[in-house]
Amino acid sequence: MDHQFQLNIADTALLLIDLQEKLLPKILDSESIVLNAEFMVKVSKALNIPVFATEQYPKGLGPTVEILRTHLVSISEKRTFSAVRDGEVLGALKSDARIKVIIIGIEAHICVLQTVIDLLNQGFHLFVCVDAVSSRYAIDVEIALQRMQQAGAILTTVEACAYEMLETADHSAFKEVSKLVQERMRQLGPDGKALSNK
């Protein structure tokens, strides 16, 4: 049974916002953010979930980091802070009938927040992965997540999203997703931070 507050393979998409080379070095827990983003992209591919990505002024801020770029079919360039204000990504989501959107990216208080609010205003259901969203300062992340939740977005994690979409261990992609979970566990410490950050 489908529900607006529950992810479902048939009507869900993944949106990666501005995970770019020149931005990430300044972002809190950037290595963890990239690892979790890569995990979610691989899970989405295993489950045939469409993946959309944006870059904010790549001429100045560089392209999406290579580890993610290699998995992406297309990336939309933007100048607006919201990833959907120019209409390209929004149009793709609507034409694909993807009413639920998993959100990953930076910065939480600027491009992610404005994207979430725009999509909520368009009637989408938003699932923001708190372990794959960040900013330069902790206070900005904290307040941005509060605002998104107050506006109607659901806060979640990448692993929760993966298992929620699988629904059952009988799913044909369960073994593939389980391998991705194990791989991610080897890269992260018990606090959820990338081991290379320690």
N, C-alpha and C positions, 0 to 999 in steps of 0.2 A: 504494500500500500504506500503510495507516494504522499509526501507531505512537504509543505513549503520550507519547513525547518530541517529537512533531511535531504542529504545529497543522494542523487540518483544518476546512474550512468547516462540515461537517455536524455536528460535535460540540463546537464552540467558542463561547464567549460572552465578552463584554467587561464587566468590572466596574470602575466608577469610584467611588472611595471618598473622600467628604468634600472635594471640591474647592470649598470655600465662600468667599464674599466676605470674611468677617472673619478667616479662617485664612490665606489665601494671602499677604497682604502680609508676614507674618512668616516665610515659607518660603523656603529657599534656592532660587535660580533659578526662582522662581515663574512668571515669564513663559514660560520654556522649557517648564516642566511643563504649563502650560495649552495652549501651542501644540501640543505633542506629544500631549496628551490629545485636543484637537480633531481633529488629524490621524487618530488611531486611531478616534475616533467616526465620522468621515466614511468612512474605509476600511471599517469594520464595516457601515455602512449600504449602501455600494456592493456589499458581498459578502453582504448579508442575514444578518449575524451579529447576534444579539440583544444589546442593550446594557442593562445594569442600572446603577443609580446609587444612592448613599446620601448622606444628610446627617446629620451628628452634631448633635443638638439645634439645629435651624435657628433656633428662637426666639432663642437667644443668639448663635449663630455665623453667622447669616445663611444665605441660600440658596446653591445652587451658582452659580458665576459665570455671568453672562448669556451669554457667548460659547459656553458649553457647554450651559447650560439650554435654549437655543433648539433644540438638536438632540435633546433627550431626551423620550421619551414619558411616562415616569413615574420618580419618585424616591422611594425608601423612607426615611422618617424613622427614626432610631434613637437610643437612649440607650446601648446597649452599645457598647464600643469595636469589637468584631468586627462586620463588616458582615453576618454570617450567623447570629449567635447567636440573634436573635429569630425566625428561621425563614422570614421572608417571601422574602428573596432566595434562600436555600437551597432552599426549596420550588419557586421558579420555575426554578432551574437544573435541579433533578431532574425536574420535570414536562416540561421541554423537552429532556431527555436531553443536556444540555451538560456533558460530563465534563471538558472542558478549559476553563480560565478564564484570560483575559488580565487582569492586575491593573495598575491605574493609580491613583494617589492619594496622600493624605497622612493623617497623618504616618507615615512609613516604620516607625518604631520602636513605634508604638502601634496605630492602627487597621488599617494595612496588614499589619503583622506578625501581629497576632492573627487577622485574617481569613484570611491565608494558612495559618496553623497549623490553624485550624478546618476549612478546606476540605481540606487534606491529610489530616486525621484522618477526613474523610468519604469519602476515596477519590478526590478530584478530582486532576487534574494541573494544576499552576499554572505560569503563564508571567508572570514579573514584569518589567515594562518599566523598566529602571534609569534611562532618560531621561525617565520620566514618574512617578517616585516620589521624594518628598523629605520633609524635616523642617526644623526650625529650625536644627539644628546638624549639621555634616558628620559628626561622630563617630557620631551616632545613625543616620544613613543608612547609613554604612559597616558598622556592627555589625548593624543590622537586615537588610541584604542578605546578610551572612554567615550569620546565623541562618536566614534563609529558604532559602538554598541548602543549608545543612547539613541542614535538615529535609526537603529533597526538591524544592523549587521550582526551576524553570529560570529563570535570568537571561537576559534578552534585551533588544531595543530595539523601538521602535514600527515602524521601517522593516523590520526583520527579520521581524516578525510579518506585516506587510502582504504581503511577497513570499512568505513561507512559505505563507500561505493561498491566494495566487494560484496557486502551483505552476508556472504556465506563462504565457508571453506570449500564448498563444492564448485565455486566459480572456476571457470577454465583458466583464469589468470592468477589464481591464488598462489601457486608455487612460484611464479615469476615475481609477484609482489612480495611474497615472503622472503625471497632472496634479496630483494632491494631493501627490505626492512633490516635484515641481518647485516648487509653491507653498511647501511647507515649507522647501525649500532656500533660497528667497529670504528667508525670515524668520529663518533661523539662520546663525550664522557657522561657520567651519570647526571650531571647538571644540564645536559643538553647542549653544551658548548663544544665546538670543534677541538679535538685533542691537540691539534697543532697550535692552538691559542694558549695552551697552558705553559 
